[in-house]
Amino acid sequence: MPLLEFVQRMVGPWLMLASSAYYLPPTIFGLIRTRNWSTLFSWSKFQSVWFSRFWAYMGPEVRTSAEAIVVPLLKGRVSHGRMLEDGEKFETAPLPVSGTVIEVGPGSGMWVSVFKEIGIERPSSNSDGDSSDVRQRKTAASSSSDVASTSGGITKIYGVEPNVGNHGALRQRIHDAGMDDVYEIVPLGVEDVATANIPKVDCVVTILCLCSIPSPRENIRALYTYLKPGGRMYCFEHVCNRKHWSMYLYQKFINLFWPHMIGGCELQRDTGRYLREAGPWSNVNLSPVVSEPWFQCVPHDVGVLTK
């Protein structure tokens, strides 16, 4: 165990808490300056604004550290907790994200560019000689199919993001990717998605977001119901550290402060278990990230579960 790596992983969460604390005074003074008293004196509203300021800085840092596993995950190149190398057999690898998609908690849109790389599938203008009405009926029939799409590009994304403070940056990234007609922001929490009348989808994507949703067991089960048979849930989530009792207790201590300062995020959720128990899956390819050591303060599970 290299001493430097051990120290870095022990100190890392405290540096993140310190970064969040740095954005607390400007958040307070900004709300006072604009006389936004309703937000200042509402903890939930205040926490959302505070987290948005903090995440504008921290989000790109998190993406840099996570993209080595998240990008291959979304492209169907992750299996059993690790990225498959070029030329390696892909028999056990899931498919890339495709068809209609729910992205839970997109935040400021860190992964929008990856969806563009995977490929957007729009109805062709006149390539098959069909009239506009015929093409629309074909598209509607495809999107309402009872069985999930297993090939082709992405046709529609519903970004379920309740924090309106992130919507401006999210819209900009959608626009920059040329996906205004494909990516729809749903300004709700996952617990309220039923009111949005979103149809059943081919894929659900959750990247570092299930740690902060309310009633995680119930809402993860609800996400399961939005998948068509054969639909796939792509997950990269940090989880409770159960590899060693000392790390479990250390993580528990950090978690006394973490949810209050990191937007309601909970370090010790057993998210992997909640995902496995969400419903009957035909295949579960969800594992701890292989490259993470036992002393990782914020360990992750990664993979794809197929309905």
SULFENLIN-V364029 format. One record per pair of residues at least 12 apart in sequence whose C-alpha atoms are under 6 Angstrom apart, sorted by the first residue. I is the first residue (numbers start at 1). J is the second residue. Records with the same first field share a line. If there is no record, write none. Layout:
I = J  J
This chain:
20 = 54
23 = 54
27 = 50
51 = 263
52 = 165
74 = 96  97
75 = 96
76 = 94  95  96
79 = 93
80 = 285  287
81 = 287  288  289  290  302
82 = 290
98 = 153  154
99 = 149  154  155  202
100 = 155  156  157  201  202
101 = 157  201  203  204
102 = 157  158  204
103 = 159  204  205
104 = 160  206
105 = 160  161  209
107 = 166
108 = 166  169  170
109 = 170
119 = 153
120 = 153  154
121 = 153  154  155
147 = 228  229
148 = 202  228  230  231
149 = 202
156 = 182
157 = 183
158 = 184  185
159 = 185  186
160 = 186  188
161 = 187  188
162 = 187  188  189
191 = 219
200 = 226  227  228
201 = 227  228
202 = 227  228  231
203 = 231  232  233
204 = 233
205 = 233  234
206 = 235
207 = 235  236
208 = 237
211 = 265  266
212 = 264  265
217 = 274
221 = 278
229 = 307
230 = 306  307
231 = 306  307
232 = 305  306
233 = 304  305
234 = 304
235 = 302  303
236 = 301  302
237 = 300  301
238 = 299  300
239 = 269  270  271  299  300
240 = 268  269  270
243 = 294
255 = 267
281 = 306  307
282 = 306  307
283 = 305  306
284 = 305
285 = 303  304  305
286 = 302  303  304
287 = 301  302
288 = 300  301
289 = 301
